[in-house]
Amino acid sequence: MPDEKHSYEPQNIHQAFTQEKEIGSEFLQRTRSMTPSSVTLEMQNYLLGALRDTSLVGQYSTMHDNAIYQLGYAHPRTVKLAYK
């Protein structure tokens, strides 16, 4: 049976991500003078913007695969990449 230690989230993993926080009321205030179609585009941009650059899609998966091959499943870098 696999060791459970690999299922635990690495310390400080949250530092590997950036967060842009905008609460609903701020979004509504920012878009109140826009047309409904423009508001829809803004919402789609907020929710799906990270997928726009197709060169980034799958990049972490590839780095994780390479880390498995070079470092093994138990290496801290491999585990950290699995969480990204």
N, C-alpha and C positions, 0 to 999 in steps of 0.2 A: 504494500500500500504506500502511496506517495506521502512524503513528509508534509504535514500541515503548515509548516513555517513558510512555504512558498505561496500560501493562500492569503497571507497577511499583507496588508497595505504597507509599503515602505514608508519610513518616517519622512516627513517634509515633501511628500509627493505633490502636494498642492502648490509648492513653489515652482513646479515645472509648467504651470498653466497661468495664463493671464485671464482676468475676468473683467468684463465691461458690464457694470451693473446699471440698469435703467429700469426703474419700476414703472408699472403700468400708467400711473398718473403722469409721470414725466414724458412717457411716450405719447400719451394723448395730448398733452400740452404742446409738445414739439410738432405734432402732426395735425393740429386742429385746423390750420388754415389750408391744408392740402386737400386735393381731390381724393375721392375714395380709391381710385386706382393707384394714386401716388402713395397713399397710406398702405395699401396692400404690398406695393413694391418695397416700402421701408420695412414692413414686417418680415417679408421674405428675406430681405437682405440681412436683417438681424438674426433670424433663425437659421438661415442656410448659407450665410456669407462665407463660412469656413470651407464650404465645399466648392466654392467658385474656382479656386486655384487647383486644377486637377493634378498638378505636379506634386501637391502635398498629400493627396489621397493615397493611402497605402504606404506612405514613407516610413511611418513608425513601425508598421508591420514588417517591412523589409529590414529595418534596423534590428528589430527583435529577432527575426529569423537569422540574421548574420551573427548576432550576439549568442544565440543558442549554439550555432555551429562553432564559433571561435572560443566562447567562454564557458559554455555549458548552461544548463537550466538553473543551477543553484547560484550562479554569479550575481552579485547585487545589481550590476548594470542590466543584465537580462531581465531580472525581476522588475526593475524600475521601468524598463521599456514596455513590459507587458501591461503596466497600468496606464500608459499614455495612450 
